[in-house]
């Protein structure tokens, strides 16, 4: 499975944001500033999840359906939604 370079770039951005959160905590930065930075990390991770899900829907799910594995495709996607609820 080939993921786009955009996903790799976003992951690198998240890593940078996360290092920033750790440094802010180590430096005992203002709590609200740390929370705001943490929210940025969470938002960036959610975007990565969205990109990965879109990729999965456009590739793997299509392949499953073509192969007659509709039930498998449905279960996989529903399991993602159940975990996020």
N, C-alpha and C positions, 0 to 999 in steps of 0.2 A: 504494500500500500504506500503510495507516494503522497506525502503531504506538501502543501505549498510552502515556499520560502517565507511567505507572509506569516505563517504559523510559527515558524522558527524565530523570526524577528520578534513576534509578540512574546514568545516565551523568554527571549533574552531581555526584553523590556520588563517583564514581570520579575525576572531574577534581579534586575537592578532596583526595581521598586521594593522588593522584599529585603534586599541588603540595606536599603535606606530605612525601612521600618526597624530592622534590627539595630542599626546605628542610632536611630532616634531613641529607641528604648534604652540602649546602653548609655546614651548621653542624657537620659532622663528628660527628654524633650516634653513640651507641653502636651498633655494627654489628647486634647482635641486634634492637634496636628498629627499625632501618631495615628489616631483613628482615621483621619482623612486620608492619610497615606495608605493605611491598611485597606480602606474602602476602594482606593484606586487599584490595589493589587487584586482584590476580589472582583472588581468590574472587569479588569483585564483578563482574569481567568475565565470569567463567564463568557467573554467574547471569544476566547480560544475554544471553549466548549461549543459555542454556537458554530464556529467555523468547522470544527471537527464533525459535528453532527450533520451540517450541510454536506460536507464531503462524503460522509457515510451514506447519507440518503441518495446522493447523486451517483454513487459507485456501488458499494456493497449491497444496499437494499435493492437497487435495480438488478444487480446480478442474482440475488436470491430470488427475486420475483421471476426473472427469466428462467431460472432453474426449477421453478415450481416450489420454492421454499418460502412461500408467503407467510406461513405461520411463524417461522424463525425470524423473518424480518420484522414482523409485527411485535413479537415478544421482546426483541432487542431494543427497539425504539421505546416501547412502553416501559421497559425496565429503567431506562434513563430518566423518564419523567417521574416514575415512582420514587426513585432515589432523590430527586430534587425537590419533591413535595414536602 
